[in-house]
Amino acid sequence: MTVDFYSFAKGIVKGVLTPFYRIQTIGIEQFPKEGGVLLCANHISNLDPPVIGITAPRPIRFMAKEELFRAPVVKTLVRSLHAFPVKRGMNDRQALRTGLEVLKQGEVLGIFPEGTRSKDGRLKKALPGVGFFALRTDAAVVPCAIVGPYRPFVPLKVVYGAPIDMAPLRARKASPEEAADYIMDHIRRLLEEHQRT
């Protein structure tokens, strides 16, 4: 499958989800127009990947749980949407290598730092994998807050923050865990700011 299919699917999904959830996109002007981007968002629903996919201005390569790649039909569909498998816990070395390559090639890597959905909407602690990507490349790190809940005809906000300055952490060789917490703090601030408005 090609990027054409991605664009085709994006158009269809956007036409369905945007009016149904009254999706509002905020801060998109801050999204880097080129170069590698590590897009980091909170995770509250299985619909998060397509919602981010239709609101982001550039195609996204998502890390998706390996279970989705076991059924042939689903595997073909997920791969055609640029996703690649990762084992739970994000200690999958092949997935880490693929993610690094995506960023080095100047593409957008979409990741949910928490590693799994939050059933109560509260942020969980980030897994170190997101910190690994942020520290091992010079990609822009963009925080994203999905402000729910997902309810028909109730406004859903997708907020893109300004790229996070990771230079100080990279310079002092911070740990992946520290970098992950730093990124989650930015997502938390976006959530808190837009939950009040």
N, C-alpha and C positions, 0 to 999 in steps of 0.2 A: 504494500500500500504506500501511497505517497502523501506529501503535504497537502495535495489537492483534496484527499479524502478527509484529512484533519479539518481543513477549511469548510468543507461540505458539512461535516458532522457538527462543527461549531455553529454554523448558521442555523441548522435545524434545532439543536439543543437550546440555542439562545432564543429562538422564536417561541419555544415552549416554556422554558423556565423563567425568563425575564418577566413576562406579564403575570405568570402564576404566582411567583414569589415577590413580585414588585421589586426586583433587584436594583439596588442603588449602588453605583460604583463611585468611590471617593478616592481622590489622590492619584489617579492614574497618570496625571501629567508628570509625576515624579519617577515613573518607571523608566529605567535606562532604555534608550532606543537601540543600543547595540552593545556587544560584548557579553561575556558570561555573566549570568545572574543566578544567584541562589535565592529562590523565592520561598520564604518560610511562613507558614500559616498555622493557626490553631485548627483543630479538627473536631467538629461537632456532629457531622453527618456523612453518610456515604455519598451524598450529593456534593460535598465540598470540592472534589477534583473537577467535575464538570462546571460547577459554578465559577471556580477560579479560571478554568479554561476559557469560558466565554467572556469573562471580564478583563482578563489580561490582554495587553496589546500585541503580545508575541506568542508564538507556539511554545508550549511547555512540555518538557519531558518529565513525567512523574515516575517516582519509585512506587511500585504497587506490590501489595503482598503476593507472595509466590502462589498462594492458593488459586488466584485468578487465572494462572497460566496452566492449570491442570486440565481444564476442559478445552478441547480443540477449538470450538467455535468462539468461546470467550477469549481464549488466548490470541486468536487471530485478530479479533476486534480490539483488544487492549493494546496489542503491539502496533496496530495500525494507527492508534492514537498516541504513539510515541512513548508509551510506558515500558518499563523494564522491571523484572522481578527483584524482590528483595526478601530475604528471610526475616521473620520477626526478630526484633532485638537490634536490627541494623548492624550485626557483626558479620554480615555477608561480604567477604572480601571482593568477590566478583562484582557485586552491586556497587561497592565503594569505588572500584576501578572504573566501572562504567560511568558513575556519577562524576568522577574527576574528569574523565574524557569529555563528557557533555559540556562541562564548564570551560575546559581548556579550548574547546572548539567554538566558544563564543555563543553557546546556546543557553536556554533557560532551564534550570533544574528545579522542579517543584517538589517540596518536601514538607511533611508534617512532623516537626521536631518531637512531638509527644509520642509518635510511633503508632498510636491507636486513637480511636475516637474517645472523646470525653462524654460520658452519658449524662452528666449533670451540667455540662457546659463550662465547668471550671477548668482552668488551665492545669495541666499536669506537668511534672518535671520533664524537661527535654532529655532525650537520649543524646549521648555524645557524638553520634554520627553527624549531626548537623554542624557541630563545632569542628569536626574533622574536615568537612568540606570548606567551611569558612576560613580555616587557617591554612589549608594546603593549596589554596588557589588565590588569585587576586580578583576573583569574581565579585561583583557588587552583591551585597547581601540586603535583600528587600524584605521587610516584615509585612505581613498581611493579616488583618483581623477580619474574621467572618463573624458578624454580629447578628445572631439569630433572634428568635428561633425560626425554624423552617415551618411556617404555617401558611396555607393558601391565602393569598391576597393581603398578607401582613408584610410590610416592608422588611427586606433583608439587606443588610449593608455589607459590602465588600470593600474594606478600607486598605489602601496601599500606602505604606509609610515611605519616608525618604530613605535612601540607602544608608545602612548603618556603617559608621566609620570603624572598621576592624583593624586599621593600621596599628594602633597602640598594642592591641592584643597579639597581633602577628609579630610585632617588633620585639616584644618581651617573651615570645614563645609561650603564650598562655596554653593551658591544657584544653583539650576538646570539651571537657565538662564545663570549664569556666566560660568558654566561648558560647556554648549552648545556652547556659544560663543568661548570658548577656543578651543573646538574641531573643530569648523568651521574655526578658524584661521589656524589650521594645514592643513585642506583640501585646504584652499585658497593658502597656500604656495606651496603645491604640484602642484596645478593647474598652478600657475604663473610660477613656475620653468619649468614645462614640456610643457607649451604652447610656450615657447621661443625656445624649442629644436626640 
